[in-house]
Amino acid sequence: MQFGRYYEEFEVDAVYRHWPGKTVTEYDDHLFCLLTMNHHPLHLDAHYAETASQFTRNVVVGNYVYSLLLGMSVPDVSGKAIANLEVESLRHVAPTFHGDTIYGETTVLDKRESSSKPDRGVVAVETRGYNQDGILVCVFRRKVMVPKKAYAEATAADGVDLERPSFPTPR
């Protein structure tokens, strides 16, 4: 299985569908909220959400949805990344609820060679997240610095294989 892409492997307008999806549980949402110290009752308090919000139930915290989609995109987009350079935009378009399943896809928007280092380039992508009903829930754009194949070949000659992570020798 390929993990990430080299600069030359990205094509503008290519679409990568990330699989599998992830069904969001109440536990996932609450744990993420507590780990990040987001104690807003819309995410944690069912009674509050039912009586004081337009949704009448808990809404999954948006940064968890974003984090899921970012993670889903790694094998297709940034698995070989040298650096994640920026998140240009992030929009939460519709709410996600406990029990929803999130699916993601990424489109390559642009790519350019690095002006300072010839062994790499910058790829701009847009990732969209949908729930099980096909409703767009989250969209973000980011830029990733990725190596060229020549860099991988040079590092392989030095004993570093970018194609496969190190694996310990069984004893």
Rosetta blueprint (number, residue, H / E / L):
1 M L
2 Q L
3 F L
4 G L
5 R L
6 Y L
7 Y H
8 E H
9 E H
10 F L
11 E L
12 V L
13 D L
14 A L
15 V E
16 Y E
17 R E
18 H E
19 W E
20 P E
21 G E
22 K E
23 T E
24 V L
25 T L
26 E H
27 Y H
28 D H
29 D H
30 H H
31 L H
32 F H
33 C H
34 L H
35 L H
36 T L
37 M L
38 N L
39 H L
40 H L
41 P H
42 L H
43 H H
44 L H
45 D L
46 A H
47 H H
48 Y H
49 A H
50 E H
51 T H
52 A H
53 S L
54 Q L
55 F L
56 T L
57 R L
58 N L
59 V E
60 V L
61 V L
62 G H
63 N H
64 Y H
65 V H
66 Y H
67 S H
68 L H
69 L H
70 L H
71 G H
72 M H
73 S H
74 V L
75 P L
76 D L
77 V L
78 S L
79 G L
80 K L
81 A L
82 I L
83 A E
84 N E
85 L E
86 E E
87 V E
88 E E
89 S E
90 L E
91 R E
92 H E
93 V L
94 A L
95 P L
96 T L
97 F E
98 H L
99 G L
100 D L
101 T E
102 I E
103 Y E
104 G E
105 E E
106 T E
107 T E
108 V E
109 L E
110 D E
111 K E
112 R E
113 E E
114 S L
115 S L
116 S L
117 K L
118 P L
119 D L
120 R E
121 G E
122 V E
123 V E
124 A E
125 V E
126 E E
127 T E
128 R E
129 G E
130 Y E
131 N L
132 Q L
133 D L
134 G L
135 I L
136 L E
137 V E
138 C E
139 V E
140 F E
141 R E
142 R E
143 K E
144 V E
145 M E
146 V E
147 P E
148 K L
149 K H
150 A H
151 Y H
152 A H
153 E H
154 A H
155 T H
156 A H
157 A H
158 D L
159 G L
160 V L
161 D L
162 L L
163 E L
164 R L
165 P L
166 S L
167 F L
168 P L
169 T L
170 P L
171 R L
